[in-house]
Amino acid sequence: MIDRHAAASGIDLAALNAALDDGSADALVGQSEALGRRLGVQGTPAWLVAGRLIPGLYPREQFETLLRSLAG
């Protein structure tokens, strides 16, 4: 099932399977989780915009308004 969805997304299946087999995919996920914790991320989705952590999912229009306000 993973291969089917990955292929449909255009992912290189050989590279994906190699990363899963050698543990590098797992290591990268662990590094990403550690970075998120250091930045204060407690769940998903979370966005880091202009140095500010924005947790949660917003309707597109509300998120775009928020982004414009941060761009100042």
PDB file of N, CA, C and O in Angstrom:
ATOM      1  N   MET A   1       0.822  -1.188   0.000  1.00  0.00           N
ATOM      2  CA  MET A   1       0.000   0.000   0.000  1.00  0.00           C
ATOM      3  C   MET A   1       0.874   1.264   0.000  1.00  0.00           C
ATOM      4  O   MET A   1       0.574   2.230  -0.701  1.00  0.00           O
ATOM      5  N   ILE A   2       1.951   1.248   0.786  1.00  0.00           N
ATOM      6  CA  ILE A   2       2.835   2.420   0.823  1.00  0.00           C
ATOM      7  C   ILE A   2       3.419   2.678  -0.559  1.00  0.00           C
ATOM      8  O   ILE A   2       3.451   3.819  -1.020  1.00  0.00           O
ATOM      9  N   ASP A   3       3.884   1.614  -1.223  1.00  0.00           N
ATOM     10  CA  ASP A   3       4.460   1.777  -2.560  1.00  0.00           C
ATOM     11  C   ASP A   3       3.464   2.362  -3.537  1.00  0.00           C
ATOM     12  O   ASP A   3       3.823   3.203  -4.362  1.00  0.00           O
ATOM     13  N   ARG A   4       2.220   1.928  -3.454  1.00  0.00           N
ATOM     14  CA  ARG A   4       1.197   2.421  -4.387  1.00  0.00           C
ATOM     15  C   ARG A   4       0.976   3.918  -4.204  1.00  0.00           C
ATOM     16  O   ARG A   4       0.936   4.670  -5.177  1.00  0.00           O
ATOM     17  N   HIS A   5       0.833   4.347  -2.946  1.00  0.00           N
ATOM     18  CA  HIS A   5       0.609   5.776  -2.682  1.00  0.00           C
ATOM     19  C   HIS A   5       1.857   6.600  -2.996  1.00  0.00           C
ATOM     20  O   HIS A   5       1.760   7.708  -3.524  1.00  0.00           O
ATOM     21  N   ALA A   6       3.021   6.059  -2.670  1.00  0.00           N
ATOM     22  CA  ALA A   6       4.263   6.769  -2.968  1.00  0.00           C
ATOM     23  C   ALA A   6       4.443   6.933  -4.470  1.00  0.00           C
ATOM     24  O   ALA A   6       4.801   8.012  -4.941  1.00  0.00           O
ATOM     25  N   ALA A   7       4.199   5.876  -5.213  1.00  0.00           N
ATOM     26  CA  ALA A   7       4.333   5.945  -6.678  1.00  0.00           C
ATOM     27  C   ALA A   7       3.359   6.955  -7.258  1.00  0.00           C
ATOM     28  O   ALA A   7       3.710   7.710  -8.165  1.00  0.00           O
ATOM     29  N   ALA A   8       2.143   6.975  -6.745  1.00  0.00           N
ATOM     30  CA  ALA A   8       1.138   7.927  -7.230  1.00  0.00           C
ATOM     31  C   ALA A   8       1.548   9.364  -6.932  1.00  0.00           C
ATOM     32  O   ALA A   8       1.116  10.292  -7.617  1.00  0.00           O
ATOM     33  N   SER A   9       2.389   9.551  -5.900  1.00  0.00           N
ATOM     34  CA  SER A   9       2.866  10.889  -5.532  1.00  0.00           C
ATOM     35  C   SER A   9       4.152  11.265  -6.245  1.00  0.00           C
ATOM     36  O   SER A   9       4.668  12.368  -6.068  1.00  0.00           O
ATOM     37  N   GLY A  10       4.677  10.329  -7.065  1.00  0.00           N
ATOM     38  CA  GLY A  10       5.888  10.615  -7.815  1.00  0.00           C
ATOM     39  C   GLY A  10       7.176  10.359  -7.051  1.00  0.00           C
ATOM     40  O   GLY A  10       8.241  10.820  -7.460  1.00  0.00           O
ATOM     41  N   ILE A  11       7.089   9.632  -5.951  1.00  0.00           N
ATOM     42  CA  ILE A  11       8.270   9.348  -5.141  1.00  0.00           C
ATOM     43  C   ILE A  11       9.085   8.224  -5.774  1.00  0.00           C
ATOM     44  O   ILE A  11       8.522   7.272  -6.314  1.00  0.00           O
ATOM     45  N   ASP A  12      10.392   8.334  -5.708  1.00  0.00           N
ATOM     46  CA  ASP A  12      11.305   7.303  -6.202  1.00  0.00           C
ATOM     47  C   ASP A  12      11.206   6.101  -5.262  1.00  0.00           C
ATOM     48  O   ASP A  12      11.704   6.145  -4.137  1.00  0.00           O
ATOM     49  N   LEU A  13      10.565   5.031  -5.724  1.00  0.00           N
ATOM     50  CA  LEU A  13      10.322   3.869  -4.873  1.00  0.00           C
ATOM     51  C   LEU A  13      11.611   3.187  -4.427  1.00  0.00           C
ATOM     52  O   LEU A  13      11.696   2.715  -3.293  1.00  0.00           O
ATOM     53  N   ALA A  14      12.601   3.129  -5.289  1.00  0.00           N
ATOM     54  CA  ALA A  14      13.865   2.502  -4.914  1.00  0.00           C
ATOM     55  C   ALA A  14      14.515   3.272  -3.762  1.00  0.00           C
ATOM     56  O   ALA A  14      15.004   2.667  -2.809  1.00  0.00           O
ATOM     57  N   ALA A  15      14.519   4.593  -3.848  1.00  0.00           N
ATOM     58  CA  ALA A  15      15.102   5.420  -2.788  1.00  0.00           C
ATOM     59  C   ALA A  15      14.293   5.293  -1.498  1.00  0.00           C
ATOM     60  O   ALA A  15      14.861   5.207  -0.409  1.00  0.00           O
ATOM     61  N   LEU A  16      12.968   5.281  -1.625  1.00  0.00           N
ATOM     62  CA  LEU A  16      12.109   5.133  -0.457  1.00  0.00           C
ATOM     63  C   LEU A  16      12.385   3.816   0.249  1.00  0.00           C
ATOM     64  O   LEU A  16      12.588   3.792   1.463  1.00  0.00           O
ATOM     65  N   ASN A  17      12.395   2.723  -0.498  1.00  0.00           N
ATOM     66  CA  ASN A  17      12.608   1.414   0.107  1.00  0.00           C
ATOM     67  C   ASN A  17      14.011   1.287   0.687  1.00  0.00           C
ATOM     68  O   ASN A  17      14.191   0.641   1.720  1.00  0.00           O
ATOM     69  N   ALA A  18      14.996   1.882   0.054  1.00  0.00           N
ATOM     70  CA  ALA A  18      16.352   1.860   0.596  1.00  0.00           C
ATOM     71  C   ALA A  18      16.405   2.611   1.931  1.00  0.00           C
ATOM     72  O   ALA A  18      17.036   2.148   2.881  1.00  0.00           O
ATOM     73  N   ALA A  19      15.745   3.763   2.001  1.00  0.00           N
ATOM     74  CA  ALA A  19      15.726   4.552   3.239  1.00  0.00           C
ATOM     75  C   ALA A  19      14.978   3.823   4.349  1.00  0.00           C
ATOM     76  O   ALA A  19      15.369   3.900   5.513  1.00  0.00           O
ATOM     77  N   LEU A  20      13.918   3.123   4.002  1.00  0.00           N
ATOM     78  CA  LEU A  20      13.192   2.340   5.000  1.00  0.00           C
ATOM     79  C   LEU A  20      14.037   1.158   5.471  1.00  0.00           C
ATOM     80  O   LEU A  20      14.049   0.838   6.659  1.00  0.00           O
ATOM     81  N   ASP A  21      14.736   0.516   4.553  1.00  0.00           N
ATOM     82  CA  ASP A  21      15.539  -0.659   4.889  1.00  0.00           C
ATOM     83  C   ASP A  21      16.771  -0.319   5.725  1.00  0.00           C
ATOM     84  O   ASP A  21      17.116  -1.051   6.652  1.00  0.00           O
ATOM     85  N   ASP A  22      17.434   0.795   5.397  1.00  0.00           N
ATOM     86  CA  ASP A  22      18.681   1.104   6.106  1.00  0.00           C
ATOM     87  C   ASP A  22      18.479   1.946   7.368  1.00  0.00           C
ATOM     88  O   ASP A  22      19.443   2.253   8.071  1.00  0.00           O
ATOM     89  N   GLY A  23      17.241   2.315   7.653  1.00  0.00           N
ATOM     90  CA  GLY A  23      16.951   3.058   8.877  1.00  0.00           C
ATOM     91  C   GLY A  23      17.101   4.557   8.755  1.00  0.00           C
ATOM     92  O   GLY A  23      16.813   5.279   9.710  1.00  0.00           O
ATOM     93  N   SER A  24      17.549   5.054   7.596  1.00  0.00           N
ATOM     94  CA  SER A  24      17.755   6.501   7.468  1.00  0.00           C
ATOM     95  C   SER A  24      16.429   7.267   7.489  1.00  0.00           C
ATOM     96  O   SER A  24      16.385   8.409   7.946  1.00  0.00           O
ATOM     97  N   ALA A  25      15.366   6.659   7.006  1.00  0.00           N
ATOM     98  CA  ALA A  25      14.056   7.326   7.062  1.00  0.00           C
ATOM     99  C   ALA A  25      13.625   7.499   8.508  1.00  0.00           C
ATOM    100  O   ALA A  25      13.152   8.567   8.897  1.00  0.00           O
ATOM    101  N   ASP A  26      13.790   6.446   9.304  1.00  0.00           N
ATOM    102  CA  ASP A  26      13.447   6.499  10.722  1.00  0.00           C
ATOM    103  C   ASP A  26      14.277   7.556  11.452  1.00  0.00           C
ATOM    104  O   ASP A  26      13.759   8.299  12.285  1.00  0.00           O
ATOM    105  N   ALA A  27      15.568   7.612  11.129  1.00  0.00           N
ATOM    106  CA  ALA A  27      16.452   8.586  11.765  1.00  0.00           C
ATOM    107  C   ALA A  27      16.021  10.014  11.438  1.00  0.00           C
ATOM    108  O   ALA A  27      16.033  10.882  12.311  1.00  0.00           O
ATOM    109  N   LEU A  28      15.645  10.256  10.193  1.00  0.00           N
ATOM    110  CA  LEU A  28      15.229  11.596   9.798  1.00  0.00           C
ATOM    111  C   LEU A  28      13.926  11.995  10.483  1.00  0.00           C
ATOM    112  O   LEU A  28      13.767  13.146  10.890  1.00  0.00           O
ATOM    113  N   VAL A  29      13.001  11.061  10.611  1.00  0.00           N
ATOM    114  CA  VAL A  29      11.756  11.349  11.336  1.00  0.00           C
ATOM    115  C   VAL A  29      12.083  11.696  12.787  1.00  0.00           C
ATOM    116  O   VAL A  29      11.517  12.640  13.339  1.00  0.00           O
ATOM    117  N   GLY A  30      12.983  10.949  13.405  1.00  0.00           N
ATOM    118  CA  GLY A  30      13.383  11.244  14.784  1.00  0.00           C
ATOM    119  C   GLY A  30      14.005  12.623  14.926  1.00  0.00           C
ATOM    120  O   GLY A  30      13.714  13.346  15.879  1.00  0.00           O
ATOM    121  N   GLN A  31      14.865  12.990  13.973  1.00  0.00           N
ATOM    122  CA  GLN A  31      15.483  14.326  14.003  1.00  0.00           C
ATOM    123  C   GLN A  31      14.430  15.415  13.845  1.00  0.00           C
ATOM    124  O   GLN A  31      14.488  16.449  14.511  1.00  0.00           O
ATOM    125  N   SER A  32      13.476  15.178  12.966  1.00  0.00           N
ATOM    126  CA  SER A  32      12.413  16.162  12.740  1.00  0.00           C
ATOM    127  C   SER A  32      11.544  16.324  13.981  1.00  0.00           C
ATOM    128  O   SER A  32      11.158  17.438  14.335  1.00  0.00           O
ATOM    129  N   GLU A  33      11.239  15.211  14.639  1.00  0.00           N
ATOM    130  CA  GLU A  33      10.446  15.273  15.871  1.00  0.00           C
ATOM    131  C   GLU A  33      11.197  16.027  16.965  1.00  0.00           C
ATOM    132  O   GLU A  33      10.606  16.838  17.677  1.00  0.00           O
ATOM    133  N   ALA A  34      12.498  15.765  17.102  1.00  0.00           N
ATOM    134  CA  ALA A  34      13.309  16.456  18.112  1.00  0.00           C
ATOM    135  C   ALA A  34      13.354  17.956  17.844  1.00  0.00           C
ATOM    136  O   ALA A  34      13.228  18.756  18.771  1.00  0.00           O
ATOM    137  N   LEU A  35      13.532  18.342  16.582  1.00  0.00           N
ATOM    138  CA  LEU A  35      13.536  19.760  16.230  1.00  0.00           C
ATOM    139  C   LEU A  35      12.185  20.390  16.558  1.00  0.00           C
ATOM    140  O   LEU A  35      12.127  21.483  17.120  1.00  0.00           O
ATOM    141  N   GLY A  36      11.115  19.711  16.213  1.00  0.00           N
ATOM    142  CA  GLY A  36       9.783  20.231  16.520  1.00  0.00           C
ATOM    143  C   GLY A  36       9.591  20.451  18.011  1.00  0.00           C
ATOM    144  O   GLY A  36       9.062  21.483  18.423  1.00  0.00           O
ATOM    145  N   ARG A  37      10.016  19.491  18.822  1.00  0.00           N
ATOM    146  CA  ARG A  37       9.889  19.644  20.278  1.00  0.00           C
ATOM    147  C   ARG A  37      10.690  20.848  20.765  1.00  0.00           C
ATOM    148  O   ARG A  37      10.210  21.615  21.600  1.00  0.00           O
ATOM    149  N   ARG A  38      11.918  21.019  20.244  1.00  0.00           N
ATOM    150  CA  ARG A  38      12.738  22.170  20.652  1.00  0.00           C
ATOM    151  C   ARG A  38      12.069  23.487  20.287  1.00  0.00           C
ATOM    152  O   ARG A  38      12.232  24.485  20.989  1.00  0.00           O
ATOM    153  N   LEU A  39      11.318  23.491  19.192  1.00  0.00           N
ATOM    154  CA  LEU A  39      10.639  24.715  18.749  1.00  0.00           C
ATOM    155  C   LEU A  39       9.272  24.898  19.400  1.00  0.00           C
ATOM    156  O   LEU A  39       8.599  25.902  19.164  1.00  0.00           O
ATOM    157  N   GLY A  40       8.859  23.928  20.220  1.00  0.00           N
ATOM    158  CA  GLY A  40       7.594  24.052  20.929  1.00  0.00           C
ATOM    159  C   GLY A  40       6.412  23.403  20.248  1.00  0.00           C
ATOM    160  O   GLY A  40       5.277  23.587  20.689  1.00  0.00           O
ATOM    161  N   VAL A  41       6.637  22.656  19.199  1.00  0.00           N
ATOM    162  CA  VAL A  41       5.537  21.979  18.508  1.00  0.00           C
ATOM    163  C   VAL A  41       5.022  20.858  19.397  1.00  0.00           C
ATOM    164  O   VAL A  41       5.795  20.027  19.876  1.00  0.00           O
ATOM    165  N   GLN A  42       3.717  20.841  19.613  1.00  0.00           N
ATOM    166  CA  GLN A  42       3.100  19.813  20.451  1.00  0.00           C
ATOM    167  C   GLN A  42       2.133  18.944  19.668  1.00  0.00           C
ATOM    168  O   GLN A  42       1.590  17.983  20.212  1.00  0.00           O
ATOM    169  N   GLY A  43       1.911  19.260  18.415  1.00  0.00           N
ATOM    170  CA  GLY A  43       1.000  18.482  17.588  1.00  0.00           C
ATOM    171  C   GLY A  43       1.079  18.934  16.151  1.00  0.00           C
ATOM    172  O   GLY A  43       1.847  19.833  15.808  1.00  0.00           O
ATOM    173  N   THR A  44       0.286  18.310  15.322  1.00  0.00           N
ATOM    174  CA  THR A  44       0.253  18.674  13.916  1.00  0.00           C
ATOM    175  C   THR A  44      -1.170  19.026  13.523  1.00  0.00           C
ATOM    176  O   THR A  44      -2.112  18.508  14.122  1.00  0.00           O
ATOM    177  N   PRO A  45      -1.350  19.872  12.557  1.00  0.00           N
ATOM    178  CA  PRO A  45      -0.280  20.589  11.874  1.00  0.00           C
ATOM    179  C   PRO A  45       0.251  21.739  12.724  1.00  0.00           C
ATOM    180  O   PRO A  45      -0.428  22.245  13.618  1.00  0.00           O
ATOM    181  N   ALA A  46       1.455  22.126  12.426  1.00  0.00           N
ATOM    182  CA  ALA A  46       2.086  23.288  13.058  1.00  0.00           C
ATOM    183  C   ALA A  46       2.945  23.955  11.997  1.00  0.00           C
ATOM    184  O   ALA A  46       3.548  23.287  11.157  1.00  0.00           O
ATOM    185  N   TRP A  47       2.994  25.260  12.043  1.00  0.00           N
ATOM    186  CA  TRP A  47       3.691  26.040  11.022  1.00  0.00           C
ATOM    187  C   TRP A  47       4.659  26.974  11.727  1.00  0.00           C
ATOM    188  O   TRP A  47       4.322  27.549  12.762  1.00  0.00           O
ATOM    189  N   LEU A  48       5.845  27.130  11.185  1.00  0.00           N
ATOM    190  CA  LEU A  48       6.805  28.103  11.680  1.00  0.00           C
ATOM    191  C   LEU A  48       6.910  29.183  10.612  1.00  0.00           C
ATOM    192  O   LEU A  48       7.474  28.961   9.541  1.00  0.00           O
ATOM    193  N   VAL A  49       6.359  30.354  10.916  1.00  0.00           N
ATOM    194  CA  VAL A  49       6.297  31.445   9.950  1.00  0.00           C
ATOM    195  C   VAL A  49       6.908  32.688  10.583  1.00  0.00           C
ATOM    196  O   VAL A  49       6.472  33.138  11.643  1.00  0.00           O
ATOM    197  N   ALA A  50       7.913  33.230   9.926  1.00  0.00           N
ATOM    198  CA  ALA A  50       8.585  34.444  10.398  1.00  0.00           C
ATOM    199  C   ALA A  50       9.024  34.284  11.852  1.00  0.00           C
ATOM    200  O   ALA A  50       8.933  35.225  12.641  1.00  0.00           O
ATOM    201  N   GLY A  51       9.504  33.082  12.203  1.00  0.00           N
ATOM    202  CA  GLY A  51       9.977  32.823  13.552  1.00  0.00           C
ATOM    203  C   GLY A  51       8.891  32.615  14.580  1.00  0.00           C
ATOM    204  O   GLY A  51       9.178  32.531  15.775  1.00  0.00           O
ATOM    205  N   ARG A  52       7.670  32.533  14.148  1.00  0.00           N
ATOM    206  CA  ARG A  52       6.532  32.361  15.072  1.00  0.00           C
ATOM    207  C   ARG A  52       5.871  31.014  14.830  1.00  0.00           C
ATOM    208  O   ARG A  52       5.595  30.648  13.687  1.00  0.00           O
ATOM    209  N   LEU A  53       5.614  30.272  15.913  1.00  0.00           N
ATOM    210  CA  LEU A  53       4.950  28.982  15.836  1.00  0.00           C
ATOM    211  C   LEU A  53       3.446  29.194  15.765  1.00  0.00           C
ATOM    212  O   LEU A  53       2.860  29.859  16.619  1.00  0.00           O
ATOM    213  N   ILE A  54       2.830  28.623  14.739  1.00  0.00           N
ATOM    214  CA  ILE A  54       1.384  28.720  14.564  1.00  0.00           C
ATOM    215  C   ILE A  54       0.824  27.299  14.570  1.00  0.00           C
ATOM    216  O   ILE A  54       0.934  26.584  13.575  1.00  0.00           O
ATOM    217  N   PRO A  55       0.222  26.888  15.692  1.00  0.00           N
ATOM    218  CA  PRO A  55      -0.339  25.537  15.754  1.00  0.00           C
ATOM    219  C   PRO A  55      -1.748  25.498  15.190  1.00  0.00           C
ATOM    220  O   PRO A  55      -2.482  26.485  15.250  1.00  0.00           O
ATOM    221  N   GLY A  56      -2.116  24.360  14.647  1.00  0.00           N
ATOM    222  CA  GLY A  56      -3.499  24.145  14.249  1.00  0.00           C
ATOM    223  C   GLY A  56      -3.750  24.277  12.766  1.00  0.00           C
ATOM    224  O   GLY A  56      -2.886  24.673  11.983  1.00  0.00           O
ATOM    225  N   LEU A  57      -4.968  23.928  12.420  1.00  0.00           N
ATOM    226  CA  LEU A  57      -5.424  23.965  11.036  1.00  0.00           C
ATOM    227  C   LEU A  57      -6.453  25.070  10.908  1.00  0.00           C
ATOM    228  O   LEU A  57      -7.396  25.149  11.694  1.00  0.00           O
ATOM    229  N   TYR A  58      -6.268  25.913   9.925  1.00  0.00           N
ATOM    230  CA  TYR A  58      -7.152  27.052   9.705  1.00  0.00           C
ATOM    231  C   TYR A  58      -7.777  26.949   8.329  1.00  0.00           C
ATOM    232  O   TYR A  58      -7.187  26.360   7.423  1.00  0.00           O
ATOM    233  N   PRO A  59      -8.967  27.517   8.160  1.00  0.00           N
ATOM    234  CA  PRO A  59      -9.500  27.631   6.802  1.00  0.00           C
ATOM    235  C   PRO A  59      -8.516  28.467   5.976  1.00  0.00           C
ATOM    236  O   PRO A  59      -7.846  29.354   6.503  1.00  0.00           O
ATOM    237  N   ARG A  60      -8.440  28.173   4.686  1.00  0.00           N
ATOM    238  CA  ARG A  60      -7.448  28.809   3.816  1.00  0.00           C
ATOM    239  C   ARG A  60      -7.463  30.336   3.918  1.00  0.00           C
ATOM    240  O   ARG A  60      -6.405  30.953   4.043  1.00  0.00           O
ATOM    241  N   GLU A  61      -8.616  30.936   3.866  1.00  0.00           N
ATOM    242  CA  GLU A  61      -8.710  32.398   3.886  1.00  0.00           C
ATOM    243  C   GLU A  61      -8.154  32.953   5.199  1.00  0.00           C
ATOM    244  O   GLU A  61      -7.438  33.954   5.196  1.00  0.00           O
ATOM    245  N   GLN A  62      -8.479  32.310   6.308  1.00  0.00           N
ATOM    246  CA  GLN A  62      -8.003  32.773   7.613  1.00  0.00           C
ATOM    247  C   GLN A  62      -6.476  32.613   7.710  1.00  0.00           C
ATOM    248  O   GLN A  62      -5.793  33.489   8.241  1.00  0.00           O
ATOM    249  N   PHE A  63      -5.955  31.518   7.207  1.00  0.00           N
ATOM    250  CA  PHE A  63      -4.514  31.291   7.238  1.00  0.00           C
ATOM    251  C   PHE A  63      -3.791  32.313   6.377  1.00  0.00           C
ATOM    252  O   PHE A  63      -2.757  32.843   6.784  1.00  0.00           O
ATOM    253  N   GLU A  64      -4.317  32.596   5.199  1.00  0.00           N
ATOM    254  CA  GLU A  64      -3.700  33.606   4.333  1.00  0.00           C
ATOM    255  C   GLU A  64      -3.705  34.977   4.977  1.00  0.00           C
ATOM    256  O   GLU A  64      -2.735  35.724   4.852  1.00  0.00           O
ATOM    257  N   THR A  65      -4.783  35.316   5.663  1.00  0.00           N
ATOM    258  CA  THR A  65      -4.852  36.596   6.390  1.00  0.00           C
ATOM    259  C   THR A  65      -3.793  36.639   7.485  1.00  0.00           C
ATOM    260  O   THR A  65      -3.121  37.653   7.672  1.00  0.00           O
ATOM    261  N   LEU A  66      -3.652  35.535   8.202  1.00  0.00           N
ATOM    262  CA  LEU A  66      -2.635  35.450   9.248  1.00  0.00           C
ATOM    263  C   LEU A  66      -1.234  35.617   8.667  1.00  0.00           C
ATOM    264  O   LEU A  66      -0.408  36.337   9.228  1.00  0.00           O
ATOM    265  N   LEU A  67      -0.968  34.955   7.552  1.00  0.00           N
ATOM    266  CA  LEU A  67       0.347  35.077   6.907  1.00  0.00           C
ATOM    267  C   LEU A  67       0.629  36.513   6.478  1.00  0.00           C
ATOM    268  O   LEU A  67       1.737  37.017   6.660  1.00  0.00           O
ATOM    269  N   ARG A  68      -0.384  37.168   5.906  1.00  0.00           N
ATOM    270  CA  ARG A  68      -0.201  38.569   5.485  1.00  0.00           C
ATOM    271  C   ARG A  68       0.104  39.452   6.692  1.00  0.00           C
ATOM    272  O   ARG A  68       0.931  40.358   6.599  1.00  0.00           O
ATOM    273  N   SER A  69      -0.550  39.200   7.815  1.00  0.00           N
ATOM    274  CA  SER A  69      -0.324  40.033   8.999  1.00  0.00           C
ATOM    275  C   SER A  69       1.084  39.824   9.556  1.00  0.00           C
ATOM    276  O   SER A  69       1.668  40.750  10.119  1.00  0.00           O
ATOM    277  N   LEU A  70       1.630  38.625   9.405  1.00  0.00           N
ATOM    278  CA  LEU A  70       2.985  38.359   9.887  1.00  0.00           C
ATOM    279  C   LEU A  70       4.037  38.928   8.950  1.00  0.00           C
ATOM    280  O   LEU A  70       5.135  39.277   9.385  1.00  0.00           O
ATOM    281  N   ALA A  71       3.710  39.023   7.669  1.00  0.00           N
ATOM    282  CA  ALA A  71       4.651  39.546   6.684  1.00  0.00           C
ATOM    283  C   ALA A  71       4.837  41.052   6.868  1.00  0.00           C
ATOM    284  O   ALA A  71       5.847  41.625   6.457  1.00  0.00           O
ATOM    285  N   GLY A  72       3.841  41.677   7.495  1.00  0.00           N
ATOM    286  CA  GLY A  72       3.888  43.059   7.865  1.00  0.00           C
ATOM    287  C   GLY A  72       4.135  44.054   6.840  1.00  0.00           C
ATOM    288  O   GLY A  72       4.180  45.248   7.137  1.00  0.00           O
TER     289      GLY A  72
END
